[in-house]
Amino acid sequence: MKLAEFRLRYNLNTLPELDLIHLSQELSAELRKAAVLIALHEVDNELELILTRRPTHLRAHPGQISFPGGKVETSDSSHRVTALREAEEEIGLQRSNVEVIGSLPAHKTFTGFEITPFIGIVKQAFHPVLDPGEVDEYFTVPLSYLLNHYNRHTQRFSRMGIEYPVHFIPYQKYFIWGATAAMIDLLCRQVSANPVRS
């Protein structure tokens, strides 16, 4: 999918209300606030989604695939600032090189976070500079691969007698799952809804 078509679909389509799963009743009200950047950049007229793999020494979500992002600091003026700051710190993506075009609903996790994802377009090519304390690996996934619903999977998981959907996306040597896969699935369903006819 090209950038112009992505922009059009993202701006015109809305998420079906029934597809949004709210876990607020089952989760603690004391959730730590976090924000991530779902960053897309155009390579050879095709959009690629930026992802990272977290180091195994981290206490929270070691070794997992994630978006650049992290917890909201008191010095951050907004969740959007958090997402941009974290992307700059983790992978060297300058905030001035990102056009934020919107956000997705906050995602609540069983690990005690409420994560607000922001959708950003990388304006110009950049060379990733990784913070080894936060990121083990940087890689991209073609948006066209993620938009193919056969590549996105969901299974039911039971926790304390309540069933929840767990999303996962295998890609090459990577296994994307949990909150990251759920946010990717939500974005893809929004962009795929009511396809643009040529």
N, C-alpha and C positions, 0 to 999 in steps of 0.2 A: 504494500500500500504506500502510495506517495504522500508527501506531507500535505499537499493541498486537499486531497480527499480525506485524510485523517482529520484535519481541522474542520472540514465541513460536517463530517459525521459526528465528531465530538460535540460540536456546537448545536447541531440540530436534534440529536437524539437524546432522550431522557431514559433513565433507568426505570424498568418496571418496578413498582413498589413491592410487589410480592417477591421479587428476587432478592431484596435486601433483608438480611437476617440480623435481627437485633438480639444480642445476648445480654442486654442490660439487666434483666431480671435475675439471670443466673450468675452474673459476675459481680464482684465486689465494686462498690461505688468508689473505692480508693484506688483508682487506676492511675498509673503514672503516664503523663502525657508525652507523646513522641510524635515526630513528623518525618516523613520520607519523601524523596524526590523520585517520581517515576519519569526518568529522563529519556527522551527519544531523540535520536539524531539521524539525519539522512545520509546514507552512504550509497552512492551510485543510484540515486533516485528511489531508494527503498529505505523505509524507516527501520532502525535497530533500537532495541530496548536495552538500556544499560543496567547490568546487575553486578553484584560483588559476592564473594564468598568470605565469610567471617573467619578469623583465626580460631583455632581450636582451644586456645588458652583463655578466651573470653568467658566470663561467668554467664552472660545472657546469650542464648542461642549460638553456642560455639559451633563452628564449621558449617553453619547454614547459609543458604543463598538468600540474599536480601537486597533491598534498594539502598542507595546511600541515604543515611538518615540517623536519627538518634533522639534522645530525650530532650525535651524542651528545657532550656536553661532560663534562670530568672532574668538574665541579661537579654534574652531574645524578646523582641517587641511583638512577635506573632509566631504562630506555628509555621507559616510560610518562610519566615526568616530562619527558623530552626532548620527546615529542610534544605534551604540554600546554603546555610553555613556549614552544615554537616557534609554536604556534597563537596564543598570547597575543601574542607579539612580532610575528608576521607580519600577522594580521588583527584583532587586538584582541578575540579570543574569550577571555574570562576563564576560567581553569581551574576556578573555582568554579561556572561555568555549564555544565560538561560532566559527564555521567555516563558513565564508561567502562564498557562492558558486556562487553568481551572484546578479543581480538586475533586476527590471522591469522598463519600461519607466516611467518617472515622470508623476504624476497624478495632474492635475490642478483642483482646486475646486472653487465654487462660493463664498466661504468664504474668498478667497484671499490667498490661499496657493498653492505652487507647491511642492508636496510630492514625494520624491524619495524612493521607497521601496527596501530594500535589503533582499535577501533570506539567512537565516542562519540556520545551523544545530547545535543544542545543543549537545555538545560532551558527557557530563556526566550529570546524574541526579543532580538537584539542588533544594534547598528549597527556594521558592519565599519569598522575603522580600519586602513588598509593601511600597511605599512612600504614606502616606495617603493624602498628598496634591495633588497628581497626579493620584492616582489609588484607586478606591473603591473596586474593585474585580478583581481577577485573575481567569481565567478558560481556559480550552482547548477544542478543537473540533476535533474529529477524521478526518483526511484528507479524509478517505474513504467516510464520510458523505458529505463533501464539493465537492468531485469529482463527486458525483451523480448529474447530471445536473437538475434532478427534484427538488432538494433542493435549487437551485439557481434561483432567479426570477429577471425579469427586467420589469419595466413599463416606459411608456413615460411620461415625465413631461414637461409642457410648461412654458417657462420663457421669457417674453418680445417677444412673438410671435415665439420663436424658441423652437423646441422640443429636449429634451435630454433624454437619458436613465438613469433611477435611479435603481440601483441594490439593492436587499435585500435578506437576508438569515435568515429565522426563525430557531432557534435551541433551543430546550427545552424552558427555560423561557426567552431566549435572542432573541433580534431582531437586527441583524447585517445589517446595511444599509449604503448607501452613499459611500464615498471613500474607506472605509475598505472593504465593500462587492464587490466593483468594482475591487479592487486589488486582492481579493481572486478569483473572477471570472476569471480574466486575468491569474493568476497562474494556476488555474485548467484547463483552456482551453489549455494552453501551455503544461502542463503535460499530458493531455488527447489526444492531437493531435497525429495522427499516432501511435495508441497503440502498444506497444511492444508485439509481438506474441511469445507464449511459444512453 
